[in-house]
Structure formats: structure tokens, C-alpha cells
Amino acid sequence: QVQLVESGGGLVQAGGSLRLSCAASESIFRFNAMGWYRQAPGKQRELVATITSYGSTNSVDSVKGRFTISRDNARNTVFLQMSSLKPEDTAVYLCFARRGVQDTYWGQGTQVTVSS
């Protein structure tokens, strides 16, 4: 019954910014970690950024210094602030939430397109 609703994707010029949101149907403290993968056509799925229930964060090297993951606990929402966007950031961004060892829930995906 867990639902994750994503929003914030769109079309932006290189160097621009977008903020993705992922709203969960229950307290985000019930998840060990939340974050985003991204999937580009013909490319492997890539883990972009994570935030744990303790508030610790991590991100893939290619987005360090440009992307920031954060949360609003009261609204059960995590955010991915994306700045200095590059065409290679173009992908479908897929929010996830993980509980325990085996349970993973997925958002519907949101398209991010960065034009050169």
C-alpha cells in the first residue's frame, strides 16, 4: 500500500536547475533510505542519491557538488535539488524507498531533459 508520488521533472537548458519531489504515503522514518535512480535509454540504471532515516546523504560522483538531496519530515517528502544541469543528466528519474532488507517501493518516474 506504500505509494510514492514524484513531481518536478521537465525540460531545462544546460546550466539550469530543477527540483524533484517524492512524496510518500506514510512517515519517511519508516524507511531505511530513500532516493533516486535514473534511467536513460540504452543505459544502465544508476543510483543517483540517497538519504537515510538518520539524515545521512550520499550521491554518485558525477553529481557531487551539483545535486543535493534533502527531506521535509512533516510532509513525508524528499527533494532532489539539481543545479548546473548537463545534457548527460537527461533521464527518467525514479524515486525509491527501502524498508528492511528486501522491501523496495518505487515512484512512477519523472522525465528530466537537459538541452545543450
Backbone atoms as SQL, in Angstrom:
CREATE TABLE atoms (id INTEGER PRIMARY KEY, chain TEXT, resi INTEGER, resn TEXT, atom TEXT, x REAL, y REAL, z REAL);
INSERT INTO atoms VALUES
  (1, 'A', 1, 'GLN', 'N', 0.813, -1.219, 0.000),
  (2, 'A', 1, 'GLN', 'CA', 0.000, 0.000, 0.000),
  (3, 'A', 1, 'GLN', 'C', 0.842, 1.262, 0.000),
  (4, 'A', 2, 'VAL', 'N', 2.164, 1.121, 0.074),
  (5, 'A', 2, 'VAL', 'CA', 3.032, 2.284, 0.035),
  (6, 'A', 2, 'VAL', 'C', 2.978, 2.911, -1.349),
  (7, 'A', 3, 'GLN', 'N', 2.796, 4.218, -1.388),
  (8, 'A', 3, 'GLN', 'CA', 2.779, 4.966, -2.634),
  (9, 'A', 3, 'GLN', 'C', 3.817, 6.077, -2.575),
  (10, 'A', 4, 'LEU', 'N', 4.523, 6.252, -3.677),
  (11, 'A', 4, 'LEU', 'CA', 5.475, 7.336, -3.842),
  (12, 'A', 4, 'LEU', 'C', 5.065, 8.127, -5.070),
  (13, 'A', 5, 'VAL', 'N', 4.832, 9.414, -4.906),
  (14, 'A', 5, 'VAL', 'CA', 4.378, 10.279, -5.981),
  (15, 'A', 5, 'VAL', 'C', 5.478, 11.274, -6.296),
  (16, 'A', 6, 'GLU', 'N', 5.971, 11.225, -7.533),
  (17, 'A', 6, 'GLU', 'CA', 7.052, 12.087, -7.964),
  (18, 'A', 6, 'GLU', 'C', 6.526, 13.278, -8.741),
  (19, 'A', 7, 'SER', 'N', 7.253, 14.378, -8.655),
  (20, 'A', 7, 'SER', 'CA', 6.947, 15.561, -9.438),
  (21, 'A', 7, 'SER', 'C', 8.212, 16.386, -9.608),
  (22, 'A', 8, 'GLY', 'N', 8.160, 17.359, -10.507),
  (23, 'A', 8, 'GLY', 'CA', 9.234, 18.321, -10.654),
  (24, 'A', 8, 'GLY', 'C', 10.094, 18.178, -11.887),
  (25, 'A', 9, 'GLY', 'N', 9.904, 17.119, -12.651),
  (26, 'A', 9, 'GLY', 'CA', 10.672, 16.961, -13.869),
  (27, 'A', 9, 'GLY', 'C', 10.258, 17.957, -14.931),
  (28, 'A', 10, 'GLY', 'N', 11.051, 18.017, -15.993),
  (29, 'A', 10, 'GLY', 'CA', 10.746, 18.928, -17.077),
  (30, 'A', 10, 'GLY', 'C', 11.916, 19.116, -18.001),
  (31, 'A', 11, 'LEU', 'N', 11.803, 20.138, -18.840),
  (32, 'A', 11, 'LEU', 'CA', 12.819, 20.492, -19.820),
  (33, 'A', 11, 'LEU', 'C', 13.543, 21.740, -19.352),
  (34, 'A', 12, 'VAL', 'N', 14.864, 21.688, -19.356),
  (35, 'A', 12, 'VAL', 'CA', 15.667, 22.813, -18.902),
  (36, 'A', 12, 'VAL', 'C', 16.920, 22.909, -19.759),
  (37, 'A', 13, 'GLN', 'N', 17.428, 24.120, -19.921),
  (38, 'A', 13, 'GLN', 'CA', 18.666, 24.320, -20.645),
  (39, 'A', 13, 'GLN', 'C', 19.868, 23.915, -19.796),
  (40, 'A', 14, 'ALA', 'N', 20.944, 23.535, -20.465),
  (41, 'A', 14, 'ALA', 'CA', 22.180, 23.236, -19.761),
  (42, 'A', 14, 'ALA', 'C', 22.571, 24.404, -18.860),
  (43, 'A', 15, 'GLY', 'N', 22.985, 24.079, -17.644),
  (44, 'A', 15, 'GLY', 'CA', 23.308, 25.092, -16.651),
  (45, 'A', 15, 'GLY', 'C', 22.153, 25.477, -15.760),
  (46, 'A', 16, 'GLY', 'N', 20.952, 25.045, -16.093),
  (47, 'A', 16, 'GLY', 'CA', 19.783, 25.374, -15.319),
  (48, 'A', 16, 'GLY', 'C', 19.581, 24.457, -14.133),
  (49, 'A', 17, 'SER', 'N', 18.432, 24.632, -13.470),
  (50, 'A', 17, 'SER', 'CA', 18.129, 23.900, -12.246),
  (51, 'A', 17, 'SER', 'C', 16.721, 23.345, -12.274),
  (52, 'A', 18, 'LEU', 'N', 16.532, 22.236, -11.581),
  (53, 'A', 18, 'LEU', 'CA', 15.233, 21.651, -11.320),
  (54, 'A', 18, 'LEU', 'C', 15.243, 21.075, -9.913),
  (55, 'A', 19, 'ARG', 'N', 14.065, 20.990, -9.306),
  (56, 'A', 19, 'ARG', 'CA', 13.927, 20.310, -8.026),
  (57, 'A', 19, 'ARG', 'C', 12.874, 19.226, -8.142),
  (58, 'A', 20, 'LEU', 'N', 13.281, 17.995, -7.890),
  (59, 'A', 20, 'LEU', 'CA', 12.375, 16.868, -7.882),
  (60, 'A', 20, 'LEU', 'C', 11.836, 16.640, -6.479),
  (61, 'A', 21, 'SER', 'N', 10.579, 16.220, -6.405),
  (62, 'A', 21, 'SER', 'CA', 9.948, 15.878, -5.142),
  (63, 'A', 21, 'SER', 'C', 9.458, 14.443, -5.186),
  (64, 'A', 22, 'CYS', 'N', 9.510, 13.779, -4.054),
  (65, 'A', 22, 'CYS', 'CA', 8.968, 12.438, -3.911),
  (66, 'A', 22, 'CYS', 'C', 8.214, 12.381, -2.595),
  (67, 'A', 23, 'ALA', 'N', 6.890, 12.307, -2.684),
  (68, 'A', 23, 'ALA', 'CA', 6.033, 12.317, -1.510),
  (69, 'A', 23, 'ALA', 'C', 5.571, 10.900, -1.201),
  (70, 'A', 24, 'ALA', 'N', 5.807, 10.455, 0.022),
  (71, 'A', 24, 'ALA', 'CA', 5.434, 9.122, 0.462),
  (72, 'A', 24, 'ALA', 'C', 4.085, 9.145, 1.170),
  (73, 'A', 25, 'SER', 'N', 3.396, 8.015, 1.144),
  (74, 'A', 25, 'SER', 'CA', 2.076, 7.895, 1.750),
  (75, 'A', 25, 'SER', 'C', 2.122, 7.649, 3.246),
  (76, 'A', 26, 'GLU', 'N', 3.298, 7.541, 3.821),
  (77, 'A', 26, 'GLU', 'CA', 3.459, 7.351, 5.245),
  (78, 'A', 26, 'GLU', 'C', 4.759, 7.989, 5.682),
  (79, 'A', 27, 'SER', 'N', 5.006, 7.993, 6.979),
  (80, 'A', 27, 'SER', 'CA', 6.186, 8.646, 7.517),
  (81, 'A', 27, 'SER', 'C', 7.454, 8.105, 6.879),
  (82, 'A', 28, 'ILE', 'N', 8.318, 9.017, 6.458),
  (83, 'A', 28, 'ILE', 'CA', 9.570, 8.583, 5.834),
  (84, 'A', 28, 'ILE', 'C', 10.527, 7.970, 6.845),
  (85, 'A', 29, 'PHE', 'N', 10.247, 8.129, 8.138),
  (86, 'A', 29, 'PHE', 'CA', 11.059, 7.460, 9.154),
  (87, 'A', 29, 'PHE', 'C', 10.856, 5.957, 9.158),
  (88, 'A', 30, 'ARG', 'N', 9.807, 5.468, 8.489),
  (89, 'A', 30, 'ARG', 'CA', 9.573, 4.033, 8.390),
  (90, 'A', 30, 'ARG', 'C', 10.413, 3.393, 7.298),
  (91, 'A', 31, 'PHE', 'N', 11.176, 4.180, 6.566),
  (92, 'A', 31, 'PHE', 'CA', 12.052, 3.666, 5.529),
  (93, 'A', 31, 'PHE', 'C', 13.503, 3.824, 5.949),
  (94, 'A', 32, 'ASN', 'N', 14.308, 2.821, 5.653),
  (95, 'A', 32, 'ASN', 'CA', 15.725, 2.901, 5.947),
  (96, 'A', 32, 'ASN', 'C', 16.406, 3.963, 5.090),
  (97, 'A', 33, 'ALA', 'N', 15.980, 4.056, 3.834),
  (98, 'A', 33, 'ALA', 'CA', 16.584, 5.001, 2.916),
  (99, 'A', 33, 'ALA', 'C', 15.593, 5.355, 1.823),
  (100, 'A', 34, 'MET', 'N', 15.730, 6.560, 1.298),
  (101, 'A', 34, 'MET', 'CA', 15.000, 6.994, 0.125),
  (102, 'A', 34, 'MET', 'C', 15.980, 7.678, -0.809),
  (103, 'A', 35, 'GLY', 'N', 15.574, 7.814, -2.063),
  (104, 'A', 35, 'GLY', 'CA', 16.437, 8.486, -3.010),
  (105, 'A', 35, 'GLY', 'C', 15.952, 8.315, -4.425),
  (106, 'A', 36, 'TRP', 'N', 16.874, 8.497, -5.370),
  (107, 'A', 36, 'TRP', 'CA', 16.560, 8.394, -6.791),
  (108, 'A', 36, 'TRP', 'C', 17.580, 7.554, -7.531),
  (109, 'A', 37, 'TYR', 'N', 17.061, 6.703, -8.403),
  (110, 'A', 37, 'TYR', 'CA', 17.800, 6.160, -9.510),
  (111, 'A', 37, 'TYR', 'C', 17.454, 6.977, -10.756),
  (112, 'A', 38, 'ARG', 'N', 18.274, 6.840, -11.785),
  (113, 'A', 38, 'ARG', 'CA', 17.915, 7.392, -13.081),
  (114, 'A', 38, 'ARG', 'C', 18.205, 6.373, -14.173),
  (115, 'A', 39, 'GLN', 'N', 17.389, 6.450, -15.233),
  (116, 'A', 39, 'GLN', 'CA', 17.464, 5.512, -16.330),
  (117, 'A', 39, 'GLN', 'C', 17.387, 6.278, -17.642),
  (118, 'A', 40, 'ALA', 'N', 18.451, 6.229, -18.415),
  (119, 'A', 40, 'ALA', 'CA', 18.478, 6.824, -19.740),
  (120, 'A', 40, 'ALA', 'C', 18.367, 5.723, -20.782),
  (121, 'A', 41, 'PRO', 'N', 17.767, 6.015, -21.946),
  (122, 'A', 41, 'PRO', 'CA', 17.626, 4.989, -22.982),
  (123, 'A', 41, 'PRO', 'C', 18.963, 4.370, -23.357),
  (124, 'A', 42, 'GLY', 'N', 19.005, 3.044, -23.358),
  (125, 'A', 42, 'GLY', 'CA', 20.211, 2.332, -23.717),
  (126, 'A', 42, 'GLY', 'C', 21.296, 2.319, -22.664),
  (127, 'A', 43, 'LYS', 'N', 21.014, 2.877, -21.489),
  (128, 'A', 43, 'LYS', 'CA', 21.999, 2.942, -20.423),
  (129, 'A', 43, 'LYS', 'C', 21.534, 2.128, -19.222),
  (130, 'A', 44, 'GLN', 'N', 22.470, 1.722, -18.396),
  (131, 'A', 44, 'GLN', 'CA', 22.138, 1.008, -17.177),
  (132, 'A', 44, 'GLN', 'C', 21.539, 1.952, -16.141),
  (133, 'A', 45, 'ARG', 'N', 20.661, 1.390, -15.317),
  (134, 'A', 45, 'ARG', 'CA', 20.113, 2.146, -14.210),
  (135, 'A', 45, 'ARG', 'C', 21.231, 2.573, -13.267),
  (136, 'A', 46, 'GLU', 'N', 21.181, 3.818, -12.812),
  (137, 'A', 46, 'GLU', 'CA', 22.228, 4.390, -11.991),
  (138, 'A', 46, 'GLU', 'C', 21.635, 4.960, -10.711),
  (139, 'A', 47, 'LEU', 'N', 22.219, 4.600, -9.581),
  (140, 'A', 47, 'LEU', 'CA', 21.828, 5.195, -8.310),
  (141, 'A', 47, 'LEU', 'C', 22.429, 6.588, -8.215),
  (142, 'A', 48, 'VAL', 'N', 21.568, 7.595, -8.037),
  (143, 'A', 48, 'VAL', 'CA', 21.999, 8.983, -8.078),
  (144, 'A', 48, 'VAL', 'C', 22.286, 9.528, -6.695),
  (145, 'A', 49, 'ALA', 'N', 21.339, 9.385, -5.771),
  (146, 'A', 49, 'ALA', 'CA', 21.476, 9.979, -4.449),
  (147, 'A', 49, 'ALA', 'C', 20.568, 9.259, -3.477),
  (148, 'A', 50, 'THR', 'N', 20.974, 9.231, -2.201),
  (149, 'A', 50, 'THR', 'CA', 20.188, 8.604, -1.147),
  (150, 'A', 50, 'THR', 'C', 20.215, 9.459, 0.108),
  (151, 'A', 51, 'ILE', 'N', 19.182, 9.295, 0.920),
  (152, 'A', 51, 'ILE', 'CA', 19.141, 9.868, 2.256),
  (153, 'A', 51, 'ILE', 'C', 18.551, 8.813, 3.178),
  (154, 'A', 52, 'THR', 'N', 19.178, 8.601, 4.328),
  (155, 'A', 52, 'THR', 'CA', 18.720, 7.591, 5.263),
  (156, 'A', 52, 'THR', 'C', 17.750, 8.186, 6.271),
  (157, 'A', 53, 'SER', 'N', 17.135, 7.317, 7.060),
  (158, 'A', 53, 'SER', 'CA', 16.233, 7.778, 8.109),
  (159, 'A', 53, 'SER', 'C', 16.963, 8.612, 9.155),
  (160, 'A', 54, 'TYR', 'N', 18.273, 8.434, 9.272),
  (161, 'A', 54, 'TYR', 'CA', 19.067, 9.234, 10.195),
  (162, 'A', 54, 'TYR', 'C', 19.444, 10.592, 9.627),
  (163, 'A', 55, 'GLY', 'N', 19.235, 10.788, 8.326),
  (164, 'A', 55, 'GLY', 'CA', 19.557, 12.047, 7.690),
  (165, 'A', 55, 'GLY', 'C', 20.878, 12.081, 6.959),
  (166, 'A', 56, 'SER', 'N', 21.621, 10.993, 6.956),
  (167, 'A', 56, 'SER', 'CA', 22.872, 10.969, 6.220),
  (168, 'A', 56, 'SER', 'C', 22.594, 10.858, 4.727),
  (169, 'A', 57, 'THR', 'N', 23.449, 11.464, 3.922),
  (170, 'A', 57, 'THR', 'CA', 23.239, 11.533, 2.480),
  (171, 'A', 57, 'THR', 'C', 24.446, 11.010, 1.729),
  (172, 'A', 58, 'ASN', 'N', 24.198, 10.609, 0.492),
  (173, 'A', 58, 'ASN', 'CA', 25.258, 10.168, -0.392),
  (174, 'A', 58, 'ASN', 'C', 24.806, 10.421, -1.819),
  (175, 'A', 59, 'SER', 'N', 25.758, 10.551, -2.723),
  (176, 'A', 59, 'SER', 'CA', 25.442, 10.761, -4.128),
  (177, 'A', 59, 'SER', 'C', 26.563, 10.220, -4.989),
  (178, 'A', 60, 'VAL', 'N', 26.215, 9.924, -6.230),
  (179, 'A', 60, 'VAL', 'CA', 27.195, 9.420, -7.164),
  (180, 'A', 60, 'VAL', 'C', 28.184, 10.541, -7.511),
  (181, 'A', 61, 'ASP', 'N', 29.430, 10.155, -7.798),
  (182, 'A', 61, 'ASP', 'CA', 30.479, 11.144, -8.002),
  (183, 'A', 61, 'ASP', 'C', 30.136, 12.153, -9.093),
  (184, 'A', 62, 'SER', 'N', 29.449, 11.719, -10.137),
  (185, 'A', 62, 'SER', 'CA', 29.182, 12.588, -11.266),
  (186, 'A', 62, 'SER', 'C', 28.252, 13.749, -10.940),
  (187, 'A', 63, 'VAL', 'N', 27.532, 13.686, -9.816),
  (188, 'A', 63, 'VAL', 'CA', 26.618, 14.769, -9.452),
  (189, 'A', 63, 'VAL', 'C', 27.036, 15.491, -8.183),
  (190, 'A', 64, 'LYS', 'N', 28.112, 15.074, -7.552),
  (191, 'A', 64, 'LYS', 'CA', 28.573, 15.735, -6.336),
  (192, 'A', 64, 'LYS', 'C', 28.880, 17.197, -6.607),
  (193, 'A', 65, 'GLY', 'N', 28.406, 18.054, -5.717),
  (194, 'A', 65, 'GLY', 'CA', 28.567, 19.483, -5.894),
  (195, 'A', 65, 'GLY', 'C', 27.493, 20.130, -6.729),
  (196, 'A', 66, 'ARG', 'N', 26.673, 19.338, -7.410),
  (197, 'A', 66, 'ARG', 'CA', 25.594, 19.864, -8.239),
  (198, 'A', 66, 'ARG', 'C', 24.209, 19.472, -7.731),
  (199, 'A', 67, 'PHE', 'N', 24.067, 18.264, -7.216),
  (200, 'A', 67, 'PHE', 'CA', 22.779, 17.770, -6.730),
  (201, 'A', 67, 'PHE', 'C', 22.816, 17.701, -5.210),
  (202, 'A', 68, 'THR', 'N', 21.711, 18.056, -4.573),
  (203, 'A', 68, 'THR', 'CA', 21.571, 17.960, -3.131),
  (204, 'A', 68, 'THR', 'C', 20.263, 17.270, -2.797),
  (205, 'A', 69, 'ILE', 'N', 20.336, 16.223, -1.992),
  (206, 'A', 69, 'ILE', 'CA', 19.135, 15.534, -1.540),
  (207, 'A', 69, 'ILE', 'C', 18.812, 16.003, -0.124),
  (208, 'A', 70, 'SER', 'N', 17.531, 16.207, 0.144),
  (209, 'A', 70, 'SER', 'CA', 17.088, 16.689, 1.442),
  (210, 'A', 70, 'SER', 'C', 15.697, 16.145, 1.717),
  (211, 'A', 71, 'ARG', 'N', 15.130, 16.503, 2.873),
  (212, 'A', 71, 'ARG', 'CA', 13.818, 15.973, 3.230),
  (213, 'A', 71, 'ARG', 'C', 13.019, 16.978, 4.029),
  (214, 'A', 72, 'ASP', 'N', 11.701, 16.829, 3.962),
  (215, 'A', 72, 'ASP', 'CA', 10.763, 17.542, 4.809),
  (216, 'A', 72, 'ASP', 'C', 9.995, 16.457, 5.548),
  (217, 'A', 73, 'ASN', 'N', 10.382, 16.199, 6.784),
  (218, 'A', 73, 'ASN', 'CA', 9.812, 15.081, 7.529),
  (219, 'A', 73, 'ASN', 'C', 8.306, 15.241, 7.754),
  (220, 'A', 74, 'ALA', 'N', 7.865, 16.467, 8.021),
  (221, 'A', 74, 'ALA', 'CA', 6.458, 16.705, 8.312),
  (222, 'A', 74, 'ALA', 'C', 5.571, 16.414, 7.112),
  (223, 'A', 75, 'ARG', 'N', 6.107, 16.571, 5.909),
  (224, 'A', 75, 'ARG', 'CA', 5.332, 16.343, 4.696),
  (225, 'A', 75, 'ARG', 'C', 5.653, 15.002, 4.047),
  (226, 'A', 76, 'ASN', 'N', 6.456, 14.175, 4.699),
  (227, 'A', 76, 'ASN', 'CA', 6.808, 12.849, 4.186),
  (228, 'A', 76, 'ASN', 'C', 7.401, 12.938, 2.780),
  (229, 'A', 77, 'THR', 'N', 8.234, 13.932, 2.557),
  (230, 'A', 77, 'THR', 'CA', 8.712, 14.237, 1.222),
  (231, 'A', 77, 'THR', 'C', 10.229, 14.370, 1.211),
  (232, 'A', 78, 'VAL', 'N', 10.846, 13.820, 0.178),
  (233, 'A', 78, 'VAL', 'CA', 12.259, 14.044, -0.084),
  (234, 'A', 78, 'VAL', 'C', 12.402, 14.850, -1.359),
  (235, 'A', 79, 'PHE', 'N', 13.475, 15.616, -1.438),
  (236, 'A', 79, 'PHE', 'CA', 13.726, 16.505, -2.560),
  (237, 'A', 79, 'PHE', 'C', 15.099, 16.218, -3.142),
  (238, 'A', 80, 'LEU', 'N', 15.200, 16.399, -4.439),
  (239, 'A', 80, 'LEU', 'CA', 16.482, 16.372, -5.118),
  (240, 'A', 80, 'LEU', 'C', 16.644, 17.685, -5.860),
  (241, 'A', 81, 'GLN', 'N', 17.462, 18.573, -5.305),
  (242, 'A', 81, 'GLN', 'CA', 17.761, 19.848, -5.941),
  (243, 'A', 81, 'GLN', 'C', 18.901, 19.639, -6.922),
  (244, 'A', 82, 'MET', 'N', 18.638, 19.893, -8.186),
  (245, 'A', 82, 'MET', 'CA', 19.594, 19.659, -9.250),
  (246, 'A', 82, 'MET', 'C', 19.978, 20.998, -9.860),
  (247, 'A', 83, 'SER', 'N', 21.255, 21.327, -9.800),
  (248, 'A', 83, 'SER', 'CA', 21.780, 22.573, -10.332),
  (249, 'A', 83, 'SER', 'C', 22.885, 22.276, -11.331),
  (250, 'A', 84, 'SER', 'N', 23.245, 23.300, -12.108),
  (251, 'A', 84, 'SER', 'CA', 24.284, 23.158, -13.128),
  (252, 'A', 84, 'SER', 'C', 24.051, 21.921, -13.977),
  (253, 'A', 85, 'LEU', 'N', 22.826, 21.760, -14.433),
  (254, 'A', 85, 'LEU', 'CA', 22.445, 20.555, -15.154),
  (255, 'A', 85, 'LEU', 'C', 23.181, 20.449, -16.478),
  (256, 'A', 86, 'LYS', 'N', 23.480, 19.212, -16.840),
  (257, 'A', 86, 'LYS', 'CA', 24.194, 18.889, -18.063),
  (258, 'A', 86, 'LYS', 'C', 23.336, 17.976, -18.930),
  (259, 'A', 87, 'PRO', 'N', 23.550, 17.985, -20.242),
  (260, 'A', 87, 'PRO', 'CA', 22.777, 17.080, -21.098),
  (261, 'A', 87, 'PRO', 'C', 22.869, 15.622, -20.669),
  (262, 'A', 88, 'GLU', 'N', 23.994, 15.197, -20.128),
  (263, 'A', 88, 'GLU', 'CA', 24.136, 13.822, -19.685),
  (264, 'A', 88, 'GLU', 'C', 23.306, 13.486, -18.454),
  (265, 'A', 89, 'ASP', 'N', 22.695, 14.491, -17.818),
  (266, 'A', 89, 'ASP', 'CA', 21.755, 14.243, -16.736),
  (267, 'A', 89, 'ASP', 'C', 20.373, 13.839, -17.245),
  (268, 'A', 90, 'THR', 'N', 20.146, 13.930, -18.538),
  (269, 'A', 90, 'THR', 'CA', 18.857, 13.583, -19.113),
  (270, 'A', 90, 'THR', 'C', 18.531, 12.118, -18.846),
  (271, 'A', 91, 'ALA', 'N', 17.374, 11.867, -18.249),
  (272, 'A', 91, 'ALA', 'CA', 16.968, 10.510, -17.890),
  (273, 'A', 91, 'ALA', 'C', 15.580, 10.559, -17.272),
  (274, 'A', 92, 'VAL', 'N', 14.987, 9.385, -17.110),
  (275, 'A', 92, 'VAL', 'CA', 13.844, 9.230, -16.230),
  (276, 'A', 92, 'VAL', 'C', 14.372, 9.022, -14.821),
  (277, 'A', 93, 'TYR', 'N', 13.924, 9.856, -13.909),
  (278, 'A', 93, 'TYR', 'CA', 14.348, 9.766, -12.520),
  (279, 'A', 93, 'TYR', 'C', 13.284, 9.024, -11.728),
  (280, 'A', 94, 'LEU', 'N', 13.705, 7.987, -11.011),
  (281, 'A', 94, 'LEU', 'CA', 12.815, 7.064, -10.333),
  (282, 'A', 94, 'LEU', 'C', 13.063, 7.128, -8.838),
  (283, 'A', 95, 'CYS', 'N', 12.114, 7.655, -8.107),
  (284, 'A', 95, 'CYS', 'CA', 12.211, 7.699, -6.662),
  (285, 'A', 95, 'CYS', 'C', 12.021, 6.300, -6.085),
  (286, 'A', 96, 'PHE', 'N', 12.757, 6.005, -5.020),
  (287, 'A', 96, 'PHE', 'CA', 12.580, 4.736, -4.325),
  (288, 'A', 96, 'PHE', 'C', 12.592, 4.954, -2.822),
  (289, 'A', 97, 'ALA', 'N', 11.984, 4.006, -2.115),
  (290, 'A', 97, 'ALA', 'CA', 12.038, 3.942, -0.662),
  (291, 'A', 97, 'ALA', 'C', 12.291, 2.502, -0.267),
  (292, 'A', 98, 'ARG', 'N', 13.220, 2.297, 0.649),
  (293, 'A', 98, 'ARG', 'CA', 13.592, 0.954, 1.055),
  (294, 'A', 98, 'ARG', 'C', 13.286, 0.748, 2.523),
  (295, 'A', 99, 'ARG', 'N', 12.682, -0.402, 2.834),
  (296, 'A', 99, 'ARG', 'CA', 12.364, -0.781, 4.200),
  (297, 'A', 99, 'ARG', 'C', 12.929, -2.164, 4.448),
  (298, 'A', 100, 'GLY', 'N', 13.750, -2.289, 5.480),
  (299, 'A', 100, 'GLY', 'CA', 14.365, -3.562, 5.774),
  (300, 'A', 100, 'GLY', 'C', 15.344, -3.961, 4.695),
  (301, 'A', 101, 'VAL', 'N', 15.510, -5.263, 4.537),
  (302, 'A', 101, 'VAL', 'CA', 16.487, -5.800, 3.612),
  (303, 'A', 101, 'VAL', 'C', 15.913, -5.975, 2.212),
  (304, 'A', 102, 'GLN', 'N', 14.647, -6.361, 2.101),
  (305, 'A', 102, 'GLN', 'CA', 14.096, -6.801, 0.829),
  (306, 'A', 102, 'GLN', 'C', 13.010, -5.910, 0.232),
  (307, 'A', 103, 'ASP', 'N', 12.389, -5.047, 1.008),
  (308, 'A', 103, 'ASP', 'CA', 11.223, -4.306, 0.529),
  (309, 'A', 103, 'ASP', 'C', 11.640, -2.968, -0.057),
  (310, 'A', 104, 'THR', 'N', 11.355, -2.793, -1.341),
  (311, 'A', 104, 'THR', 'CA', 11.649, -1.555, -2.039),
  (312, 'A', 104, 'THR', 'C', 10.403, -1.098, -2.778),
  (313, 'A', 105, 'TYR', 'N', 10.098, 0.182, -2.680),
  (314, 'A', 105, 'TYR', 'CA', 8.939, 0.773, -3.326),
  (315, 'A', 105, 'TYR', 'C', 9.415, 1.830, -4.306),
  (316, 'A', 106, 'TRP', 'N', 8.635, 2.021, -5.382),
  (317, 'A', 106, 'TRP', 'CA', 9.048, 2.880, -6.475),
  (318, 'A', 106, 'TRP', 'C', 8.007, 3.924, -6.802),
  (319, 'A', 107, 'GLY', 'N', 8.469, 5.124, -7.132),
  (320, 'A', 107, 'GLY', 'CA', 7.604, 6.127, -7.712),
  (321, 'A', 107, 'GLY', 'C', 7.351, 5.848, -9.176),
  (322, 'A', 108, 'GLN', 'N', 6.523, 6.686, -9.787),
  (323, 'A', 108, 'GLN', 'CA', 6.121, 6.450, -11.173),
  (324, 'A', 108, 'GLN', 'C', 7.160, 6.909, -12.185),
  (325, 'A', 109, 'GLY', 'N', 8.143, 7.654, -11.749),
  (326, 'A', 109, 'GLY', 'CA', 9.162, 8.193, -12.625),
  (327, 'A', 109, 'GLY', 'C', 8.797, 9.566, -13.147),
  (328, 'A', 110, 'THR', 'N', 9.804, 10.400, -13.329),
  (329, 'A', 110, 'THR', 'CA', 9.605, 11.721, -13.913),
  (330, 'A', 110, 'THR', 'C', 10.752, 12.007, -14.875),
  (331, 'A', 111, 'GLN', 'N', 10.410, 12.566, -16.035),
  (332, 'A', 111, 'GLN', 'CA', 11.391, 12.806, -17.088),
  (333, 'A', 111, 'GLN', 'C', 12.118, 14.120, -16.847),
  (334, 'A', 112, 'VAL', 'N', 13.437, 14.061, -16.880),
  (335, 'A', 112, 'VAL', 'CA', 14.286, 15.246, -16.853),
  (336, 'A', 112, 'VAL', 'C', 15.035, 15.305, -18.169),
  (337, 'A', 113, 'THR', 'N', 14.870, 16.400, -18.899),
  (338, 'A', 113, 'THR', 'CA', 15.540, 16.586, -20.172),
  (339, 'A', 113, 'THR', 'C', 16.333, 17.882, -20.125),
  (340, 'A', 114, 'VAL', 'N', 17.626, 17.788, -20.399),
  (341, 'A', 114, 'VAL', 'CA', 18.522, 18.937, -20.380),
  (342, 'A', 114, 'VAL', 'C', 19.019, 19.169, -21.794),
  (343, 'A', 115, 'SER', 'N', 18.710, 20.307, -22.352),
  (344, 'A', 115, 'SER', 'CA', 19.096, 20.633, -23.715),
  (345, 'A', 115, 'SER', 'C', 20.458, 21.307, -23.739),
  (346, 'A', 116, 'SER', 'N', 21.198, 21.072, -24.806),
  (347, 'A', 116, 'SER', 'CA', 22.523, 21.646, -24.954),
  (348, 'A', 116, 'SER', 'C', 22.477, 22.977, -25.668);
